[in-house]
């Protein structure tokens, strides 16, 4: 039976408040549960591209990122065999990579009554 691919869901957030002035931040969800070594590989990719875990906000935050850090992060996660999904406050750099996403109705519109 083939293994289910690892899905890494990045829920992008606007964390620019309080003492943090972040370019981008996300919370991550990984499905199915992965081994400790695979989890560490994924976390190393986050750190390699300038993200640090902020425990008080429960988010990975990049305060001083390098150029093309978002597209490079996604490419490296995909090279690990992960399927990357984006949700929430998705940065423009990533929205530009997926033009279909820009055309999709907003979640509120999807559940609005049809007249």
Order of alpha helices (4+ residues) and beta strands (2+ residues): beta-beta-alpha-beta-beta-alpha-beta-alpha-alpha-alpha
